[in-house]
Amino acid sequence: MKLLQVRKGQFVYYKNELHKVYSVKPLAKKSVLMFRVKDMEQVASRADEVSLYKPKHMDSFMFFGERYTLREDVPAEEGGYILIAKPDPDYMDHYSLNEFEKIESVEGKNVITTRQNTVKSREFFVMVPGEEQGSNDIAYYDKGKVSEEQKRHDAQLAEDLRDRSSIRPSIGDVYLNLDNAGTAMVVAIMGEEVTLGTGDKLTFHDLHKADNWSYLYNVADGDFR
C-alpha cells in the first residue's frame, strides 16, 4: 500500500498475519503502527509492507486468543462482541472504523456498548464465538505458509495469554480492556494495589482474575515505541 492509502482502523496483512492499524505516523521511518489481532502484539512497519483487507460476512479470525466468525444475519446478544465495520456515529457517540466493542444491552436491532455508544445494526458485524461452518478463515493471508508449529501455538494461544496475565504487575505494564479494546498502563503500586492510567485501582488478585483486563506488555521492553 501507499502511505496515503493507510488509515487508522484498517485491517491489513503484515508478514502473512491479520493486523489492525491503530496509528499512522507519516514522518516516521516505520510509519504504520498496528497490533496483531490474534494476540494484540504491537508492531510498526512501512506502508509498502502491508496489504489492505476489508472484513465481510462469514469471515473468521482469532481475537485475543479466541476464534470468532463475523455474522450480519444473527441478532446481537448482551455480553457479546461486535466489529464496527461501517461506522456512522451520531454526534454523541465515539467510535471509528473496525473497533471491537462489547455489548451492554440490545435495543431492537441496535446495541448499546459498554463504552455507552449506540451502534446501529447496519454498522456492525456480530462476532459469533467459534468458527462457523462455511466461514472464511482470514487469520492468515496465505494459509499454506502456516507451519504445523504455528498451528499448535494458535491452538493454545488463549491459554498462553491467560498465563501471561498472571505475572505480578510492574510499573509500565500495559493491559488491554476487553470491554472497550482500550489500553491502560500501571502507573503506581501501593502494597497489593495497582493504579492504572485510567484511574482504576485494583488489587493484584482482582487484576489477574478480572475478565476484562489482560496483560499486553511492559513499556520498558522497548518493542513498541
The 8 nearest C-alpha neighbors of each residue, nearest first, counted from 0:
[[1, 47, 46, 50, 49, 4, 2, 5],
 [0, 2, 4, 3, 46, 47, 5, 45],
 [1, 3, 46, 4, 5, 0, 25, 47],
 [2, 4, 1, 5, 6, 0, 46, 25],
 [5, 3, 2, 1, 6, 0, 46, 51],
 [4, 6, 2, 3, 1, 7, 46, 0],
 [7, 5, 9, 8, 4, 23, 20, 22],
 [6, 8, 21, 20, 22, 9, 23, 5],
 [7, 9, 96, 20, 97, 21, 19, 6],
 [10, 8, 20, 19, 7, 6, 11, 97],
 [9, 11, 19, 52, 18, 51, 53, 20],
 [12, 10, 51, 50, 18, 52, 17, 49],
 [11, 13, 17, 50, 16, 49, 15, 18],
 [12, 14, 49, 15, 16, 11, 48, 17],
 [13, 15, 16, 12, 49, 48, 17, 140],
 [14, 16, 140, 13, 139, 12, 141, 17],
 [17, 15, 139, 12, 13, 14, 138, 140],
 [16, 18, 12, 138, 11, 139, 35, 36],
 [19, 17, 35, 36, 11, 34, 10, 12],
 [18, 20, 10, 33, 34, 9, 8, 11],
 [21, 19, 33, 8, 7, 9, 22, 32],
 [22, 20, 7, 33, 8, 32, 19, 23],
 [21, 23, 32, 7, 20, 31, 24, 33],
 [22, 24, 31, 30, 32, 25, 7, 6],
 [23, 25, 30, 27, 26, 31, 22, 32],
 [26, 24, 30, 27, 23, 2, 31, 28],
 [27, 25, 24, 28, 30, 29, 23, 31],
 [28, 26, 30, 29, 24, 25, 31, 23],
 [29, 27, 30, 26, 45, 25, 44, 24],
 [30, 28, 44, 45, 27, 43, 31, 32],
 [29, 31, 24, 27, 25, 23, 45, 28],
 [30, 32, 23, 44, 43, 45, 29, 46],
 [33, 31, 43, 22, 20, 21, 23, 42],
 [34, 32, 20, 21, 19, 42, 41, 43],
 [33, 35, 41, 39, 40, 18, 19, 42],
 [34, 36, 18, 39, 40, 37, 38, 17],
 [35, 37, 18, 39, 62, 38, 34, 17],
 [36, 38, 62, 61, 63, 64, 35, 39],
 [37, 39, 63, 40, 36, 64, 35, 62],
 [40, 38, 35, 34, 36, 41, 37, 63],
 [41, 39, 35, 34, 38, 42, 215, 36],
 [42, 40, 34, 33, 39, 223, 35, 43],
 [41, 43, 33, 34, 32, 223, 40, 44],
 [44, 42, 32, 31, 29, 33, 30, 41],
 [45, 43, 29, 31, 30, 46, 48, 32],
 [44, 46, 29, 48, 47, 30, 31, 28],
 [45, 47, 2, 48, 0, 1, 49, 31],
 [46, 48, 0, 45, 49, 1, 2, 50],
 [47, 49, 46, 45, 13, 44, 50, 0],
 [50, 48, 13, 12, 47, 46, 11, 0],
 [49, 51, 12, 11, 0, 52, 48, 13],
 [50, 52, 11, 10, 12, 49, 53, 9],
 [51, 53, 11, 10, 54, 50, 12, 9],
 [52, 54, 10, 55, 51, 9, 11, 84],
 [55, 53, 52, 58, 56, 84, 10, 69],
 [54, 56, 58, 57, 53, 69, 124, 70],
 [55, 57, 70, 69, 58, 71, 54, 124],
 [58, 56, 134, 69, 70, 68, 135, 59],
 [57, 59, 135, 69, 56, 68, 134, 55],
 [60, 58, 68, 136, 67, 135, 137, 134],
 [61, 59, 138, 137, 66, 67, 136, 62],
 [60, 62, 66, 37, 65, 64, 67, 63],
 [63, 61, 37, 65, 36, 64, 66, 60],
 [64, 62, 38, 37, 65, 61, 39, 36],
 [63, 65, 157, 156, 62, 37, 61, 38],
 [64, 66, 61, 62, 63, 157, 67, 37],
 [65, 67, 61, 129, 60, 128, 130, 62],
 [68, 66, 128, 129, 127, 59, 126, 60],
 [67, 69, 59, 127, 126, 58, 130, 57],
 [70, 68, 126, 57, 58, 56, 124, 125],
 [71, 69, 125, 56, 124, 72, 57, 73],
 [70, 72, 124, 73, 56, 125, 69, 123],
 [71, 73, 70, 74, 125, 56, 124, 69],
 [72, 74, 71, 70, 75, 125, 127, 124],
 [75, 73, 76, 72, 108, 125, 71, 70],
 [74, 76, 125, 73, 77, 105, 79, 108],
 [77, 75, 79, 78, 74, 105, 102, 104],
 [76, 78, 104, 102, 103, 79, 105, 75],
 [79, 77, 102, 103, 76, 101, 80, 104],
 [80, 78, 102, 77, 76, 101, 81, 75],
 [81, 79, 101, 126, 100, 102, 125, 99],
 [80, 82, 125, 126, 100, 124, 99, 123],
 [81, 83, 99, 124, 123, 97, 98, 84],
 [82, 84, 123, 97, 98, 122, 85, 86],
 [83, 85, 97, 123, 96, 82, 122, 86],
 [86, 84, 122, 83, 123, 87, 96, 121],
 [87, 85, 122, 95, 96, 83, 88, 84],
 [86, 88, 85, 89, 122, 95, 119, 118],
 [89, 87, 92, 86, 90, 93, 94, 118],
 [88, 90, 92, 91, 87, 93, 117, 118],
 [89, 91, 92, 88, 93, 87, 116, 94],
 [92, 90, 89, 93, 88, 116, 117, 115],
 [93, 91, 116, 89, 88, 90, 94, 117],
 [94, 92, 116, 88, 91, 95, 90, 89],
 [93, 95, 92, 88, 98, 96, 86, 116],
 [94, 96, 86, 98, 97, 93, 8, 83],
 [95, 97, 8, 98, 86, 84, 83, 85],
 [98, 96, 83, 84, 8, 82, 99, 95],
 [97, 99, 83, 96, 82, 95, 100, 94],
 [98, 100, 82, 81, 180, 97, 83, 80],
 [101, 99, 179, 81, 80, 98, 112, 178],
 [100, 102, 80, 178, 112, 79, 113, 78],
 [103, 101, 112, 78, 77, 79, 104, 80],
 [102, 104, 112, 113, 77, 111, 78, 101],
 [105, 103, 77, 111, 102, 110, 106, 112],
 [104, 106, 110, 109, 107, 111, 77, 76],
 [107, 105, 109, 110, 108, 104, 111, 117],
 [106, 108, 109, 105, 110, 120, 74, 75],
 [107, 109, 120, 106, 110, 74, 105, 119],
 [110, 108, 119, 120, 106, 107, 118, 105],
 [111, 109, 105, 118, 106, 117, 104, 112],
 [110, 112, 117, 104, 116, 103, 115, 102],
 [111, 113, 102, 103, 115, 114, 116, 101],
 [112, 114, 103, 115, 101, 102, 178, 179],
 [113, 115, 112, 116, 179, 100, 178, 111],
 [116, 114, 112, 113, 111, 117, 92, 103],
 [115, 117, 92, 112, 111, 114, 118, 93],
 [116, 118, 111, 110, 115, 112, 119, 92],
 [119, 117, 110, 109, 116, 111, 120, 122],
 [118, 120, 109, 122, 121, 117, 110, 108],
 [119, 121, 109, 122, 108, 123, 118, 110],
 [120, 122, 119, 123, 85, 124, 71, 118],
 [123, 121, 85, 120, 86, 119, 83, 84],
 [124, 122, 83, 82, 84, 120, 121, 81],
 [123, 125, 71, 82, 70, 69, 81, 126],
 [124, 126, 81, 70, 69, 75, 127, 71],
 [127, 125, 69, 81, 80, 68, 67, 124],
 [126, 128, 68, 67, 125, 69, 129, 70],
 [129, 127, 67, 66, 126, 68, 130, 65],
 [128, 130, 67, 66, 131, 68, 127, 65],
 [129, 131, 68, 67, 59, 66, 132, 134],
 [130, 132, 134, 129, 68, 133, 57, 59],
 [131, 133, 134, 130, 57, 135, 129, 68],
 [132, 134, 131, 135, 57, 130, 58, 136],
 [135, 133, 57, 131, 132, 58, 59, 136],
 [134, 136, 58, 59, 57, 137, 133, 68],
 [135, 137, 59, 138, 60, 58, 134, 139],
 [138, 136, 139, 60, 59, 135, 58, 140],
 [137, 139, 60, 17, 136, 16, 61, 140],
 [140, 138, 16, 137, 15, 141, 142, 17],
 [141, 139, 15, 16, 142, 137, 12, 138],
 [142, 140, 143, 139, 144, 15, 145, 16],
 [143, 141, 144, 145, 139, 140, 138, 15],
 [142, 144, 141, 145, 146, 140, 139, 15],
 [143, 145, 142, 141, 146, 15, 139, 140],
 [146, 144, 142, 143, 149, 147, 150, 141],
 [147, 145, 149, 148, 144, 150, 143, 151],
 [146, 148, 150, 149, 151, 145, 152, 144],
 [147, 149, 151, 146, 150, 152, 145, 153],
 [150, 148, 152, 146, 147, 151, 153, 145],
 [149, 151, 147, 153, 152, 148, 154, 146],
 [152, 150, 154, 148, 149, 153, 147, 155],
 [151, 153, 149, 150, 154, 155, 156, 148],
 [154, 152, 156, 150, 151, 155, 149, 64],
 [153, 155, 151, 152, 156, 150, 157, 64],
 [154, 156, 153, 158, 152, 157, 159, 151],
 [157, 155, 153, 159, 64, 158, 154, 152],
 [158, 156, 64, 160, 159, 155, 65, 161],
 [157, 159, 161, 156, 160, 155, 162, 64],
 [160, 158, 156, 162, 161, 157, 163, 155],
 [159, 161, 163, 157, 162, 158, 156, 164],
 [160, 162, 164, 158, 163, 159, 157, 165],
 [163, 161, 159, 165, 164, 160, 158, 166],
 [162, 164, 160, 165, 161, 166, 159, 214],
 [163, 165, 214, 161, 162, 166, 213, 207],
 [164, 166, 162, 163, 207, 167, 161, 214],
 [167, 165, 164, 163, 168, 162, 207, 214],
 [166, 168, 165, 169, 203, 164, 207, 204],
 [169, 167, 166, 172, 170, 203, 185, 193],
 [170, 168, 172, 171, 167, 185, 188, 217],
 [171, 169, 185, 186, 172, 187, 168, 188],
 [170, 172, 217, 185, 218, 184, 169, 173],
 [173, 171, 217, 185, 184, 169, 170, 216],
 [172, 174, 184, 216, 183, 215, 217, 171],
 [175, 173, 214, 213, 215, 183, 182, 212],
 [174, 176, 182, 213, 212, 181, 177, 214],
 [177, 175, 212, 180, 181, 211, 178, 182],
 [176, 178, 211, 180, 179, 175, 212, 213],
 [179, 177, 101, 176, 211, 180, 113, 100],
 [178, 180, 100, 181, 177, 176, 114, 101],
 [181, 179, 177, 176, 178, 99, 175, 182],
 [182, 180, 176, 179, 175, 183, 177, 178],
 [181, 183, 175, 174, 176, 173, 180, 184],
 [184, 182, 174, 196, 173, 195, 197, 175],
 [183, 185, 173, 196, 195, 172, 171, 186],
 [184, 186, 195, 170, 172, 171, 194, 187],
 [187, 185, 195, 170, 194, 196, 184, 171],
 [186, 188, 194, 193, 185, 170, 189, 195],
 [189, 187, 193, 192, 194, 190, 170, 186],
 [190, 188, 192, 191, 193, 187, 194, 202],
 [189, 191, 192, 188, 193, 202, 203, 187],
 [190, 192, 202, 203, 189, 193, 188, 204],
 [191, 193, 202, 189, 201, 190, 188, 203],
 [194, 192, 188, 201, 200, 187, 202, 189],
 [195, 193, 200, 187, 185, 199, 186, 188],
 [196, 194, 185, 197, 199, 184, 198, 186],
 [195, 197, 184, 198, 183, 186, 185, 194],
 [196, 198, 195, 199, 183, 184, 194, 182],
 [199, 197, 196, 195, 194, 200, 183, 186],
 [198, 200, 195, 197, 194, 201, 196, 193],
 [201, 199, 194, 193, 198, 195, 192, 202],
 [202, 200, 193, 192, 206, 205, 203, 199],
 [201, 203, 192, 205, 204, 191, 193, 206],
 [204, 202, 206, 205, 191, 192, 207, 201],
 [203, 205, 202, 207, 206, 208, 201, 209],
 [206, 204, 202, 208, 207, 203, 209, 201],
 [207, 205, 203, 209, 204, 208, 201, 202],
 [206, 208, 204, 205, 165, 209, 164, 203],
 [207, 209, 205, 206, 204, 210, 212, 165],
 [210, 208, 206, 211, 207, 205, 212, 213],
 [209, 211, 212, 208, 177, 213, 207, 206],
 [210, 212, 177, 176, 209, 178, 213, 175],
 [213, 211, 176, 175, 209, 210, 174, 177],
 [214, 212, 175, 174, 164, 215, 211, 176],
 [213, 215, 174, 164, 173, 175, 216, 163],
 [216, 214, 174, 173, 175, 213, 39, 40],
 [217, 215, 173, 172, 214, 218, 174, 220],
 [216, 218, 172, 171, 219, 220, 173, 215],
 [217, 219, 220, 171, 221, 172, 216, 173],
 [220, 218, 221, 217, 171, 222, 172, 216],
 [221, 219, 218, 222, 217, 216, 223, 224],
 [220, 222, 219, 223, 218, 224, 217, 216],
 [223, 221, 220, 224, 218, 42, 41, 219],
 [222, 224, 221, 41, 42, 218, 43, 220],
 [223, 221, 222, 218, 43, 42, 220, 41]]
